[in-house]
Amino acid sequence: MGKNQHVVPHPDGWAVKGEGNTKVTVVTNAQEDAIDAAREISGNQQSELLIHGKDGQIRARDSYGNDPHPSKN
């Protein structure tokens, strides 16, 4: 499982930043573009996607990793 990906506010718009990284991976003008980029990275790495609002607080999250509690159908 890879690093969780965070979509965070950036002086130039929005950024995708891997958890624990000092540098951002991608900078975009629109939050939706950053979310799309982070979703692809999270899917490839089977990690979590955490979307922050303008205030920096987490407002949404998606999991692209293995489900620790799979349903028992």
Secondary structure, DSSP 8 states (H G I E B T S, - for coil): ----EEEEEETTEEEEEETT-SS-SEEESSHHHHHHHHHHHHHHHT-EEEEE-TTS-EEEEEE-S--SS----
